[in-house]
Amino acid sequence: MQSKSNNVLAVRNSKFMSRRYRFAYVACLLLTVPAALAAQRTAALVRAELEQATREVPQLAEVLALKPGGTVADVGSGGGAMAVVIANWLGPAGRVYATDVRAEQLAEIREAVAREGLSNVMVLEGATRSTNLPSECCDAIFLRDVYHHLT
């Protein structure tokens, strides 16, 4: 009889474990699917930002009278799309200082620079009251889409 009750207990435990397993599986899906979707949105957003930067950099270069080989600072660089495109526009003799105050953004800039194989982009951590740019570093400094951080 004892073995029969042990068998019943084993069956109950296996059903319980099966339910627990299903619950854990569903919980994992519910937690990972949104993260995967967010990553896909991020990739789409990065592509859109690069496309927009590609359209805007020639106008920016004209307005700022930039020349290949020049030095530019992108303050509040975000994901680095403008910094990457302008670094390509300036060429290997040029230099871009890309600054941001958030570690996540700095990591994204570094990834974009590495992905493009650029050696002329210097990533700097800015602060709330300082860009941390070197003194007299640049031919031009621009801030794009940062006004909401200044108010």
Residue frames as a rotation matrix with the C-alpha (Angstrom) as fourth column:
MET 1
0.559 0.829 0.000 0.00
0.829 -0.559 0.000 0.00
0.000 0.000 -1.000 0.00
GLN 2
0.360 -0.493 -0.792 2.80
0.232 -0.775 0.588 2.35
-0.904 -0.395 -0.165 0.81
SER 3
-0.704 -0.650 0.286 4.20
0.414 -0.048 0.909 1.97
-0.578 0.758 0.302 -2.67
LYS 4
-0.090 0.757 0.647 0.78
0.971 -0.077 0.225 2.81
0.220 0.649 -0.728 -4.15
SER 5
0.795 0.385 -0.468 0.61
0.514 -0.837 0.185 6.07
-0.321 -0.388 -0.864 -2.17
ASN 6
-0.112 -0.907 -0.407 4.17
0.168 -0.420 0.892 6.88
-0.979 0.031 0.199 -3.22
ASN 7
-0.646 -0.064 0.760 3.13
0.746 0.157 0.647 6.32
-0.161 0.986 -0.054 -6.83
VAL 8
0.450 0.870 0.200 0.12
0.879 -0.471 0.072 8.62
0.157 0.143 -0.977 -6.37
LEU 9
0.606 -0.313 -0.732 2.39
0.246 -0.801 0.546 11.23
-0.757 -0.511 -0.408 -4.79
ALA 10
-0.520 -0.841 0.148 4.87
0.357 -0.057 0.932 10.89
-0.776 0.537 0.330 -7.68
VAL 11
-0.291 0.505 0.813 2.06
0.938 -0.014 0.345 11.35
0.186 0.863 -0.470 -10.22
ARG 12
0.759 0.594 -0.266 0.77
0.643 -0.747 0.167 14.40
-0.100 -0.298 -0.949 -8.35
ASN 13
0.233 -0.765 -0.601 4.28
0.163 -0.578 0.799 15.86
-0.959 -0.284 -0.009 -8.15
SER 14
-0.665 -0.489 0.565 4.87
0.614 0.073 0.786 15.29
-0.425 0.869 0.252 -11.86
LYS 15
0.171 0.792 0.586 1.57
0.927 -0.331 0.177 17.04
0.334 0.513 -0.791 -12.67
PHE 16
0.797 0.067 -0.600 2.51
0.396 -0.808 0.436 19.85
-0.455 -0.585 -0.671 -10.31
MET 17
-0.202 -0.955 -0.217 5.97
0.254 -0.265 0.930 20.13
-0.946 0.133 0.296 -11.85
SER 18
-0.460 0.103 0.882 4.44
0.887 0.094 0.451 20.06
-0.036 0.990 -0.135 -15.28
ARG 19
0.652 0.744 0.144 2.15
0.732 -0.667 0.135 22.96
0.197 0.018 -0.980 -14.32
ARG 20
0.577 -0.535 -0.617 5.07
0.194 -0.644 0.740 24.79
-0.793 -0.547 -0.268 -12.73
TYR 21
-0.472 -0.785 0.401 7.14
0.556 0.087 0.827 24.21
-0.684 0.613 0.395 -15.86
ARG 22
-0.070 0.540 0.839 4.37
0.956 -0.204 0.211 25.52
0.285 0.817 -0.502 -18.11
PHE 23
0.864 0.394 -0.315 3.93
0.486 -0.815 0.314 28.55
-0.134 -0.424 -0.896 -15.88
ALA 24
0.175 -0.896 -0.408 7.69
0.195 -0.374 0.907 29.25
-0.965 -0.238 0.109 -15.92
TYR 25
-0.514 -0.341 0.787 7.77
0.791 0.166 0.589 28.80
-0.332 0.925 0.184 -19.70
VAL 26
0.355 0.743 0.567 4.88
0.854 -0.504 0.126 31.22
0.379 0.440 -0.814 -20.23
ALA 27
0.821 -0.098 -0.563 6.40
0.301 -0.763 0.572 33.71
-0.486 -0.639 -0.597 -17.76
CYS 28
-0.232 -0.973 -0.011 9.72
0.401 -0.106 0.910 33.59
-0.886 0.207 0.414 -19.63
LEU 29
-0.351 0.178 0.919 7.96
0.930 -0.051 0.365 34.18
0.112 0.983 -0.148 -22.93
LEU 30
0.700 0.707 0.095 6.03
0.681 -0.702 0.210 37.10
0.215 -0.082 -0.973 -21.51
LEU 31
0.644 -0.524 -0.558 9.24
0.144 -0.632 0.761 38.63
-0.752 -0.570 -0.331 -20.24
THR 32
-0.356 -0.918 0.176 11.48
0.339 0.049 0.940 37.98
-0.871 0.394 0.294 -23.26
VAL 33
-0.013 0.401 0.916 9.16
0.998 0.056 -0.010 38.66
-0.056 0.914 -0.401 -26.19
PRO 34
0.933 0.348 -0.086 8.73
0.343 -0.937 -0.069 42.38
-0.104 0.035 -0.994 -25.35
ALA 35
0.317 -0.897 -0.309 12.51
-0.144 -0.368 0.919 42.70
-0.937 -0.246 -0.246 -25.00
ALA 36
-0.435 -0.450 0.780 13.02
0.651 0.441 0.618 41.09
-0.622 0.777 0.101 -28.40
LEU 37
0.406 0.661 0.631 10.41
0.907 -0.374 -0.193 43.37
0.109 0.651 -0.752 -29.94
ALA 38
0.868 -0.155 -0.471 12.07
0.044 -0.922 0.384 46.41
-0.494 -0.354 -0.794 -28.32
ALA 39
-0.161 -0.983 0.093 15.39
0.134 0.071 0.988 45.34
-0.978 0.172 0.120 -29.83
GLN 40
-0.249 0.144 0.958 13.75
0.952 0.218 0.215 45.16
-0.178 0.965 -0.191 -33.26
ARG 41
0.830 0.549 0.099 12.26
0.557 -0.825 -0.097 48.62
0.028 0.136 -0.990 -32.80
THR 42
0.517 -0.718 -0.466 15.68
-0.049 -0.569 0.821 49.88
-0.854 -0.402 -0.330 -31.77
ALA 43
-0.430 -0.676 0.598 17.26
0.562 0.318 0.764 48.47
-0.707 0.664 0.243 -34.93
ALA 44
0.153 0.577 0.802 14.58
0.971 -0.237 -0.014 50.17
0.182 0.781 -0.597 -37.02
LEU 45
0.928 0.177 -0.327 15.05
0.278 -0.914 0.296 53.40
-0.246 -0.366 -0.898 -35.12
VAL 46
0.072 -0.980 -0.184 18.83
0.141 -0.172 0.975 53.27
-0.987 -0.096 0.126 -35.61
ARG 47
-0.415 -0.170 0.894 18.34
0.871 0.209 0.444 52.77
-0.262 0.963 0.061 -39.37
ALA 48
0.568 0.713 0.412 15.90
0.787 -0.616 -0.019 55.69
0.241 0.335 -0.911 -39.49
GLU 49
0.774 -0.338 -0.535 18.29
0.103 -0.767 0.633 57.93
-0.624 -0.546 -0.559 -37.55
LEU 50
-0.294 -0.932 0.213 21.17
0.370 0.094 0.924 57.05
-0.882 0.350 0.317 -39.89
GLU 51
-0.160 0.322 0.933 19.02
0.985 -0.014 0.174 57.74
0.069 0.946 -0.315 -42.94
GLN 52
0.862 0.507 -0.022 17.95
0.505 -0.853 0.134 61.08
0.049 -0.126 -0.991 -41.51
ALA 53
0.431 -0.789 -0.438 21.55
0.071 -0.454 0.888 61.99
-0.900 -0.414 -0.139 -40.61
THR 54
-0.396 -0.573 0.718 22.64
0.738 0.267 0.620 61.09
-0.547 0.775 0.317 -44.14
ARG 55
0.267 0.586 0.765 20.09
0.891 -0.452 0.035 63.57
0.366 0.673 -0.643 -45.50
GLU 56
0.953 0.275 -0.128 20.93
0.303 -0.833 0.464 66.31
0.021 -0.481 -0.877 -42.96
VAL 57
0.311 -0.910 -0.273 24.74
0.611 -0.029 0.791 66.24
-0.728 -0.413 0.547 -42.77
PRO 58
-0.319 -0.469 0.823 25.35
0.932 -0.315 0.181 67.91
0.175 0.825 0.538 -46.17
GLN 59
0.482 0.563 0.671 23.09
0.379 -0.825 0.420 70.81
0.790 0.052 -0.611 -45.11
LEU 60
0.930 -0.175 -0.324 24.76
0.285 -0.214 0.934 71.00
-0.233 -0.961 -0.149 -41.70
ALA 61
0.021 -0.988 0.153 28.21
0.878 0.092 0.470 71.00
-0.479 0.125 0.869 -43.31
GLU 62
-0.152 -0.005 0.988 27.15
0.761 -0.639 0.114 73.85
0.631 0.769 0.100 -45.57
VAL 63
0.780 0.538 0.320 25.65
0.205 -0.702 0.682 75.93
0.592 -0.467 -0.658 -42.75
LEU 64
0.858 -0.484 -0.173 28.69
0.158 -0.071 0.985 75.39
-0.489 -0.872 0.015 -40.51
ALA 65
0.721 -0.583 -0.375 31.14
-0.659 -0.409 -0.631 75.88
0.214 0.702 -0.679 -43.43
LEU 66
0.513 -0.510 0.690 32.81
-0.264 0.672 0.692 72.57
-0.817 -0.537 0.210 -42.65
LYS 67
0.315 -0.520 -0.794 35.66
-0.914 0.059 -0.401 71.26
0.256 0.852 -0.457 -44.71
PRO 68
0.843 -0.130 -0.521 36.96
0.141 0.990 -0.019 67.69
0.519 -0.058 0.853 -44.94
GLY 69
-0.165 -0.942 -0.293 39.61
0.589 0.144 -0.795 67.24
0.791 -0.304 0.531 -42.27
GLY 70
-0.201 0.166 0.965 37.83
-0.497 -0.867 0.046 69.60
0.844 -0.471 0.257 -39.86
THR 71
-0.882 -0.073 -0.465 36.98
0.358 0.537 -0.764 69.04
0.305 -0.840 -0.448 -36.21
VAL 72
-0.244 0.909 0.336 33.38
-0.456 -0.414 0.788 69.03
0.856 0.039 0.516 -34.99
ALA 73
-0.987 0.061 0.147 31.61
-0.109 0.419 -0.902 68.35
-0.116 -0.906 -0.407 -31.70
ASP 74
-0.254 0.941 -0.222 28.21
-0.097 0.204 0.974 66.67
0.962 0.269 0.040 -31.58
VAL 75
-0.923 -0.052 0.381 26.93
-0.372 -0.135 -0.918 67.62
0.099 -0.989 0.106 -28.11
GLY 76
-0.127 0.885 0.448 24.11
-0.623 0.281 -0.730 65.37
-0.772 -0.372 0.516 -26.96
SER 77
-0.672 -0.355 -0.650 24.98
-0.740 0.288 0.608 62.81
-0.029 0.889 -0.456 -29.60
GLY 78
0.401 0.890 0.217 22.33
-0.874 0.443 -0.199 60.28
-0.274 -0.110 0.956 -28.51
GLY 79
0.776 -0.038 0.629 22.89
0.083 0.996 -0.041 57.08
-0.625 0.084 0.776 -30.45
GLY 80
-0.125 -0.977 -0.172 25.63
0.008 -0.174 0.985 58.66
-0.992 0.121 0.030 -32.55
ALA 81
0.413 0.331 0.849 23.98
0.789 0.335 -0.515 58.63
-0.455 0.882 -0.123 -35.98
MET 82
0.998 -0.053 0.039 24.96
-0.029 -0.882 -0.470 62.23
0.059 0.468 -0.882 -36.75
ALA 83
0.407 -0.906 0.115 28.46
-0.620 -0.181 0.764 61.69
-0.671 -0.383 -0.635 -35.36
VAL 84
-0.016 -0.384 0.923 28.99
0.371 0.855 0.362 58.63
-0.928 0.349 0.129 -37.56
VAL 85
0.619 0.325 0.715 27.72
0.772 -0.083 -0.630 60.29
-0.146 0.942 -0.302 -40.73
ILE 86
0.961 -0.277 -0.011 29.63
-0.276 -0.950 -0.145 63.52
0.030 0.142 -0.989 -40.16
ALA 87
0.252 -0.905 0.343 32.81
-0.355 0.244 0.903 61.54
-0.900 -0.349 -0.260 -39.31
ASN 88
0.095 -0.150 0.984 32.53
0.769 0.639 0.023 59.83
-0.632 0.754 0.176 -42.69
TRP 89
0.866 0.292 0.406 31.90
0.488 -0.672 -0.557 63.20
0.110 0.681 -0.724 -44.34
LEU 90
0.794 -0.605 -0.061 34.97
-0.521 -0.728 0.446 64.79
-0.314 -0.322 -0.893 -42.67
GLY 91
0.626 -0.558 -0.545 37.12
-0.233 0.533 -0.814 61.83
0.745 0.636 0.203 -43.69
PRO 92
0.559 -0.428 -0.710 39.95
0.713 0.685 0.149 60.13
0.422 -0.590 0.688 -41.81
ALA 93
-0.553 -0.796 0.246 41.83
0.573 -0.577 -0.582 63.41
0.605 -0.181 0.775 -41.30
GLY 94
-0.102 0.617 0.780 38.78
-0.427 -0.735 0.526 64.92
0.899 -0.279 0.339 -39.57
ARG 95
-0.908 -0.134 -0.398 37.73
0.291 0.483 -0.826 64.47
0.303 -0.865 -0.399 -35.98
VAL 96
0.044 0.953 0.301 34.35
-0.229 -0.284 0.931 64.28
0.973 -0.110 0.205 -34.27
TYR 97
-0.980 -0.152 0.132 33.81
-0.155 0.146 -0.977 64.61
0.129 -0.978 -0.167 -30.53
ALA 98
-0.129 0.964 -0.234 30.55
-0.050 0.229 0.972 62.84
0.990 0.137 0.019 -29.67
THR 99
-0.951 -0.209 0.229 29.27
-0.212 -0.102 -0.972 63.64
0.227 -0.973 0.052 -26.19
ASP 100
0.118 0.989 -0.093 26.33
-0.124 0.108 0.986 62.53
0.985 -0.105 0.136 -24.12
VAL 101
-0.277 -0.178 0.944 25.49
-0.902 -0.290 -0.319 62.35
0.331 -0.940 -0.080 -20.44
ARG 102
0.601 0.600 0.528 23.93
-0.738 0.670 0.080 58.87
-0.306 -0.438 0.845 -20.33
ALA 103
-0.362 -0.789 0.496 26.03
-0.563 0.609 0.559 55.70
-0.743 -0.077 -0.665 -20.19
GLU 104
0.167 0.503 0.848 23.54
0.405 0.749 -0.525 53.83
-0.899 0.431 -0.078 -22.41
GLN 105
0.963 0.198 -0.185 23.90
-0.055 -0.527 -0.848 56.45
-0.266 0.827 -0.496 -25.12
LEU 106
0.230 -0.958 -0.173 27.70
-0.907 -0.276 0.320 56.45
-0.354 0.083 -0.932 -24.86
ALA 107
-0.348 -0.300 0.888 27.71
-0.106 0.954 0.281 52.67
-0.932 0.003 -0.363 -25.29
GLU 108
0.570 0.642 0.513 25.44
0.480 0.247 -0.842 53.00
-0.667 0.726 -0.167 -28.33
ILE 109
0.808 -0.362 -0.465 27.75
-0.556 -0.730 -0.397 55.62
-0.196 0.579 -0.791 -29.86
ARG 110
-0.187 -0.948 0.258 30.78
-0.776 0.303 0.554 53.37
-0.603 -0.097 -0.792 -29.31
GLU 111
-0.087 0.241 0.967 28.95
0.303 0.931 -0.205 50.45
-0.949 0.275 -0.154 -30.94
ALA 112
0.885 0.463 0.047 28.01
0.208 -0.303 -0.930 52.60
-0.416 0.833 -0.365 -33.96
VAL 113
0.500 -0.787 -0.360 31.58
-0.833 -0.551 0.046 53.85
-0.235 0.277 -0.932 -34.32
ALA 114
-0.392 -0.648 0.653 32.97
-0.453 0.754 0.476 50.30
-0.801 -0.110 -0.589 -34.09
ARG 115
0.288 0.611 0.738 30.36
0.408 0.619 -0.672 48.99
-0.866 0.494 -0.071 -36.55
GLU 116
0.991 0.097 -0.095 31.44
-0.029 -0.537 -0.843 51.65
-0.133 0.838 -0.529 -39.07
GLY 117
0.439 -0.895 0.071 35.15
0.898 0.439 -0.025 51.06
-0.009 0.075 0.997 -38.38
LEU 118
0.691 -0.126 0.711 35.79
0.108 -0.956 -0.274 54.73
0.714 0.267 -0.647 -37.64
SER 119
0.041 -0.736 -0.675 38.92
0.980 0.161 -0.117 55.92
0.195 -0.657 0.728 -35.88
ASN 120
-0.741 -0.354 0.570 38.17
0.351 -0.929 -0.120 59.64
0.572 0.111 0.813 -36.02
VAL 121
0.315 0.864 0.392 35.37
-0.153 -0.362 0.920 59.74
0.937 -0.349 0.019 -33.43
MET 122
-0.850 -0.518 -0.099 36.22
0.067 0.081 -0.995 60.49
0.523 -0.851 -0.034 -29.81
VAL 123
0.218 0.952 -0.216 33.39
0.355 0.129 0.926 59.58
0.909 -0.278 -0.310 -27.41
LEU 124
-0.834 -0.486 0.261 33.24
-0.002 -0.471 -0.882 61.81
0.551 -0.737 0.392 -24.34
GLU 125
-0.110 0.785 -0.610 31.01
0.956 0.250 0.151 61.64
0.271 -0.567 -0.778 -21.31
GLY 126
-0.372 0.091 0.924 29.38
-0.006 -0.995 0.096 65.01
0.928 0.030 0.371 -20.78
ALA 127
-0.755 0.181 -0.631 28.02
0.652 0.104 -0.751 66.32
-0.070 -0.978 -0.197 -17.51
THR 128
0.277 0.960 -0.034 24.95
0.955 -0.279 -0.104 68.34
-0.110 -0.004 -0.994 -16.60
ARG 129
0.821 0.031 -0.571 27.00
0.117 -0.986 0.115 71.54
-0.559 -0.161 -0.813 -16.46
SER 130
-0.040 -0.889 -0.455 29.87
-0.672 -0.313 0.671 70.75
-0.739 0.333 -0.585 -18.85
THR 131
0.805 0.246 -0.540 30.38
-0.587 0.462 -0.665 69.19
0.085 0.852 0.516 -22.26
ASN 132
0.528 -0.731 0.432 33.87
-0.031 0.492 0.870 68.05
-0.849 -0.473 0.237 -21.18
LEU 133
0.874 -0.271 0.402 35.17
0.435 0.070 -0.898 69.05
0.215 0.960 0.179 -24.60
PRO 134
-0.099 -0.958 -0.270 38.84
0.961 -0.162 0.223 70.06
-0.257 -0.238 0.937 -24.79
SER 135
0.233 0.099 -0.967 39.43
0.150 -0.987 -0.065 73.81
-0.961 -0.130 -0.245 -24.85
GLU 136
0.125 -0.124 -0.984 39.29
-0.793 -0.609 -0.024 75.30
-0.596 0.784 -0.174 -28.36
CYS 137
-0.312 -0.256 0.915 38.78
0.004 0.963 0.271 71.83
-0.950 0.089 -0.299 -29.76
CYS 138
-0.103 0.559 0.823 36.57
0.778 0.561 -0.284 72.43
-0.620 0.610 -0.492 -32.68
ASP 139
-0.970 -0.079 0.229 35.88
0.225 -0.645 0.730 74.26
0.090 0.760 0.644 -35.88
ALA 140
-0.340 0.920 0.195 32.18
-0.614 -0.374 0.695 73.87
0.712 0.117 0.693 -35.10
ILE 141
-0.977 0.197 0.087 29.95
0.047 0.586 -0.809 72.59
-0.210 -0.786 -0.582 -32.31
PHE 142
-0.481 0.874 -0.072 26.37
-0.554 -0.239 0.798 71.56
0.680 0.423 0.599 -32.86
LEU 143
-0.834 0.406 0.375 23.51
-0.171 0.455 -0.874 70.43
-0.525 -0.793 -0.310 -30.66
ARG 144
-0.616 0.655 -0.438 20.65
-0.518 0.082 0.851 68.57
0.593 0.751 0.289 -32.30
ASP 145
0.231 0.865 -0.446 17.45
-0.102 0.478 0.873 67.52
0.968 -0.156 0.199 -30.58
VAL 146
-0.454 -0.461 -0.763 18.69
0.712 0.328 -0.622 68.42
0.536 -0.825 0.179 -27.08
TYR 147
-0.538 0.231 0.811 16.63
-0.301 -0.951 0.070 71.48
0.787 -0.206 0.581 -26.19
HIS 148
0.551 0.829 -0.094 14.27
-0.249 0.271 0.930 69.41
0.797 -0.489 0.355 -24.04
HIS 149
0.323 -0.521 -0.791 17.29
0.834 0.551 -0.022 68.49
0.447 -0.652 0.612 -21.86
LEU 150
-0.675 -0.677 0.293 18.22
0.520 -0.718 -0.463 72.14
0.524 -0.160 0.837 -21.36
THR 151
-0.268 0.658 0.703 14.90
-0.414 -0.738 0.533 73.36
0.870 -0.148 0.470 -20.02
